[in-house]
């Protein structure tokens, strides 16, 4: 039987992308919402196996929705942008099982959801996963600041600045984060 999903995000393009990715992998999307309160009503009505909830939405945020359905059979995965680290701990207390950091790719989402939806692997988020999310968030912030620096100092547009960082990391066989840190420290030659 297909796993039933409710998707809630105030950005319609995100909902559309997620729906396409999930349905392509055999999930059944039983509801989509742009508001947290609408998502909560859909979850209560459809009792899905999985709820993908954006942290920040009008009405109720994703953590409030998770808290309201805690104890049900619906597994909650939060969708988060890179600057919301402070909310991760309260999300864990609300019963959130995992996180997907935006922007995401189907190659990242599907294996993670498959592991989450396997009943043998559902365990609360541990400290390692929280620190892993923190590391990803911090890396994105550092790369973003380095892009902004390159845009300002070298007159590059955002794609060109990103390419400088990406290509330098590939040439040096290092992480983009390391290149970004060199840029911000003024140690970058490229």
N, C-alpha and C positions, 0 to 999 in steps of 0.2 A: 504494500500500500504506500502511496506517495506521502511524503512528509508534508504536513500542512503548515503554511507560514503566513504571518501578518507582517507587513513591512510598514514602518512609520518613519518618515523623514519629511521635513518641510520643503525640501528641494525635490521637485518633480523629476528632474533628470536622474537623481540618485535612485529614486523609487523605480523608475523605468529601467535603469541599468541593472539593479538588483533583481527585478522581476525577470528580466531576460536571462540573466546568468542562472538564476535558480530554476526557472522553468526548463531551461535547456539541459539541466541536470536531473530533471524528474521531480522537482519539488512542485507542490500545488499552492499557488499564492491565493489564499482565501480572502484577503483583505489588504487594502492600502490606505494609509491615512497621512495627512499633512499635519495633523494636530495630535498631541498626546491623549487628550480626552477621547477623541474619536477612535484612536488606536485601542484604548482601554475597553471601550464599548465593543469593538470588533473582537478583541481577544476573549472577552466574556461570552460573546455570542457564539463564536466559531470554535473556541477551545483549541487553538492550533498547537502543533508540536513545538513550534519555534516562533519567537517574536524578535524581529530585527528592529531595534529602536534607536533613533537618533538621540543623543544626549539632550540637545537643545531644540525644543519645539514649542510652538504656541500651545496654550491650554495647560498641559502637564508636560514636564520633561521626561526623558526616557527613564531616569532613576525613579521618579514618582510612579510611573506606570509599573516598573519592575516591582517596586515595593507593594503596590496594590494587588499584584497577582502572585506575590511570593507564596509558596506553598501549593500552587497549582502544578499541573503537569506540563505547563508551557515553559520551555527553556528560553531564557532571555540573553540575547547577544546585543551589546550596545555598539552603535556606530559613533565614532568620535573623530573630531578634527584634531590637529596637532597641539592645541594649546589648552587642553582641559584636564591636565594631570591631577589637579586637586580633587576632581570628582571621582577618581578611580576607587578610592577607599570607600566612600559612601555607596558607590555602585555595588561593590562586593558585599557590603552589609545588606543591600536591598535584594540580594539573591542573583545578581548578574553572574552568568557563567563565564563569559568571555567578551572580547572586544574585537572590532574590526576598525582599523585606523584608515580614515579617508585621506587621499583617494586610494581605492583598492582595485585589484585585478581579480578576474575569475580564477586565475592560477593560485592566488592566495586564499580566496574565500572558500572555494569548494572543498579542498582538503581539510581546512580548519573546521568547517561546518560538518563534514562527514565524521570527523573525530568527535566533535561535540555531540552529535546526534546519536552516536553509538552509545547505548545505555551503559555499557561497561566502562566508558571513559568519562562519564559526567561526574566531575568533582568540582568543588568550588575553586575559584581562581586562587592560585597560590602566590606566595611572595615573589617567586621567580618570574611568573608571568607578568605580575605588576611591574617588576623592574625591567622586564623586556619591553613592555609597552612604554615605560618611562624612557628607556634608551632610544626607542624609535621616535618618540615625540621630541626628545632633546636633539637627535640627529637632524630631524626635519627643520627644527628651529635654527640650528647652526647653519645648515645648508641654505636656508632662506635668507639669513642675515648675510652670508657670503655672497649670494646672488645679488642682493640689494647693494652691497659694497661694490661689486664688479659693475653693476649697472650705473652706479653713480660715478665711480672713478674712471671707468673705461668707456662710458657712453654706450654700453651694450643693452639690447633688449633682454627680456627675461629668458627666452629660449636660448639665446646665445650665451648668456651668463651661466645657465645650467649646463650647457654643452662644454664650456671651458672646465667647469668643475668635474663633470663626468669623464671627459677625455683625459684630463690630468690624472684622475684616479685610476683609469684603465692603464694608461702608460706607466704609471708608477706602481701598478699592482697593489694599490692601497684602497682604503675606504673613502667614499665621497666626504664623509665626516672629517677625516684627517686632512684632506685637501682644503675643505672649508675652514678648518681651524687655522691652517697655515695662512690662508687669505686674510682672516680676521686679525692674526697676529702680525701681519705685514711681512711674513716670511715666504710668501708665494712668488715664484718666478715662473711665469708661464705665458 
